[in-house]
Amino acid sequence: MYILGYFIMAVARILDVALIAYMWVVIARAVLSWVNPDPFNPIVRFIHNVTEPVMYRIRAKLPVTFSGIDFSPIAVLLGIIFLRIFVVNSLLRISAALL
């Protein structure tokens, strides 16, 4: 059973790294919203294309814009933090029990 434990641990760590990377992309999107970036810049387009599907779903389900300020990045960051605490730690505990 130790092979399954190591596999679950690897999945948990990869998921944690992916969530941290996406968190930084969302933070970069929020910072870019404060300035007027060139929309044809490849980096700006990448950040927009990666974050917009998640932000769009948050905006569609929750009224997260108040007086012109978009709070959807905060909702996404809270979701990422929840996933890191609940899912990643649960997977790590399951893998530790199997080792």
Secondary structure, DSSP 8 states (H G I E B T S, - for coil): -HHHHHHHHHHHHHHHHHHHHHHHHHHHHHHHHHS---TT-HHHHHHHHHHHHHHHHHHHHS--EETTEE-HHHHHHHHHHHHIIIIIHHHHHHHHHH-
